Amino acid sequence: MYDIIIVGGGIMGCSSAFHLTRADNNLKVAVIERDLTYSKASTTLSMANARTQFSLKENIQISMHALDVLEKFEEKMAVDDTIPSISYRREGNLFLVEEASRESAEQAFALQKELGCDVEWWTLEKIRERFPLYEPKAFIGGTFGPKDGHFDAYSVLMGYRAKARAQGALFVQDDVVEILAHRKQVTGVKLVSGEVLSSGIVINCTGAWARDVAATAGVDLPVYPVKRQIFALDTAVKPESPLPLTILPSGLYFRTETGGLILLGKSMAEDPVGYNFSWDDKRFMEVLWPELAEFVPAFDTLKLVRGWAGLYAENTLDGNAILGEWPEIKGFYLANGFSGHGLQQGPAVGRYLSELITAQTPTLDLSIFHPDRILENRPLSEHGLV
Ligand SMILES: Cc1cc2nc3c(=O)[nH]c(=O)nc-3n(C[C@H](O)[C@H](O)[C@H](O)COP(=O)(O)OP(=O)(O)OC[C@H]3O[C@@H](n4cnc5c(N)ncnc54)[C@H](O)[C@@H]3O)c2cc1C
């Protein structure tokens, strides 16, 4: 019998296990993860970027917390002599703004400033001066977050995992095939072997698989696995300094990767729903490269080194987290639907779930993401910045 069973050991599962065992190291917490290589987990296939540039107050606050946690992660998450090395690079995020998005960008910028974020409004001249390879004439300016940046997602995941384990969490390699409930109370999980593990609290942290897992308890989540692709490029012309994560209004984004490569991606309407991990160089050659070369003419000569595909757990109601106890099954908690920005939400989500479950006052009130809104069909709005 466990106090808490966490299904899925990606960033959400490991951060939750860390926070729960830190809050009370007498808690019997089990994390059940079926793939210890994490070869399909979104956590390890992501762009590993954290930014405070959102337009919903709580998303901004979640990321402010992430930047703070990342800054001190190596120091705080050591286990004995093993110190995680997370390669956190604060190389910035630059959102280009076009006339059509000026108003929403100004509103988001004002809110970020009000909340104390480090963010600057840049003119075209400033963009050209800082990043001379860019040709931003199609835009009116940009917002730049100098403290935003990227990190080694696998090392952060392993950091949470190792610390949670040192604090007493049990990690089990297995496949959960059913969430068990009786009279509207969760009672445990069934494993693929048929074995049953009992617990009055189960947290669904299964990322892009969350809908299937929730369905075994009769819960209908609007969370779908959507394929997203990333491409790694070796450009003939190398920028003088690292390029920040640069996001065009079309959704094209790119940044310098450690080692001088450029990583690039774009979410597209035709991205398929399903567990599909194939990547497609034709998309890069025919669609993304011309768009990139228009904004960075020097990148008209490059080599496509490799690519990969990962899954967004796309919340089709509003693209935001679904966080908290499912109203119709006591003890069944959800940490789902993070779409394209869940990695940076791991620290705040794990802390919040732990506070809810151990009946502490939340340090950061994230009740806006409560699953009630799914049943009430009440979407949150992020003004297109998700
Ligand atoms: C291409 C791409 C780029 C991204 N870029 C960013 C970014 O720059 N910044 C950012 O913040 N976010 C980004 N994201 C989103 C981010 O990666 C995810 O939101 C986040 O990692 C979700 O974490 P998770 O723990 O919910 O899911 P996952 O990391 O997918 O973990 C879920 C785990 O559950 C396990 N599991 C599933 N079903 C079962 C079962 N039945 N039994 C046992 N185990 C099970 C899986 O094996 C998996 O390991 C990106 C995502 C992708 C795909």
The ligand as a Gaussian input file, in Angstrom:
#p B3LYP/6-31G(d) Opt

LIG

0 1
 C        9.569000      19.052000     -29.759000
 C        9.185000      19.571000     -28.403000
 C        9.726000      20.768000     -27.944000
 C        9.391000      21.242000     -26.666000
 N       10.021000      22.372000     -26.195000
 C        9.763000      22.802000     -24.948000
 C       10.489000      23.889000     -24.403000
 O       11.367000      24.455000     -25.042000
 N       10.174000      24.298000     -23.156000
 C        9.223000      23.678000     -22.400000
 O        8.966000      24.105000     -21.265000
 N        8.531000      22.612000     -22.882000
 C        8.793000      22.159000     -24.121000
 N        8.119000      21.079000     -24.625000
 C        7.039000      20.477000     -23.820000
 C        7.607000      19.632000     -22.717000
 O        8.597000      18.770000     -23.228000
 C        6.499000      18.809000     -22.044000
 O        5.395000      19.651000     -21.744000
 C        6.969000      18.185000     -20.743000
 O        8.208000      17.553000     -20.917000
 C        5.924000      17.195000     -20.255000
 O        6.461000      16.428000     -19.197000
 P        5.667000      15.173000     -18.671000
 O        6.397000      14.667000     -17.504000
 O        4.227000      15.545000     -18.538000
 O        5.700000      14.126000     -19.909000
 P        6.861000      13.152000     -20.429000
 O        8.185000      13.771000     -20.327000
 O        6.426000      12.676000     -21.784000
 O        6.798000      11.949000     -19.406000
 C        5.694000      11.059000     -19.378000
 C        6.230000       9.690000     -19.044000
 O        5.128000       8.823000     -18.776000
 C        5.508000       7.525000     -19.185000
 N        4.270000       6.738000     -19.330000
 C        3.259000       6.986000     -20.195000
 N        2.275000       6.098000     -20.039000
 C        2.671000       5.259000     -19.051000
 C        2.087000       4.123000     -18.447000
 N        0.864000       3.690000     -18.819000
 N        2.768000       3.468000     -17.463000
 C        3.997000       3.906000     -17.070000
 N        4.598000       4.986000     -17.631000
 C        3.946000       5.648000     -18.597000
 C        6.257000       7.747000     -20.478000
 O        7.106000       6.650000     -20.765000
 C        7.022000       9.050000     -20.174000
 O        8.350000       8.808000     -19.764000
 C        8.455000      20.541000     -25.866000
 C        7.909000      19.339000     -26.324000
 C        8.286000      18.835000     -27.573000
 C        7.719000      17.536000     -28.047000

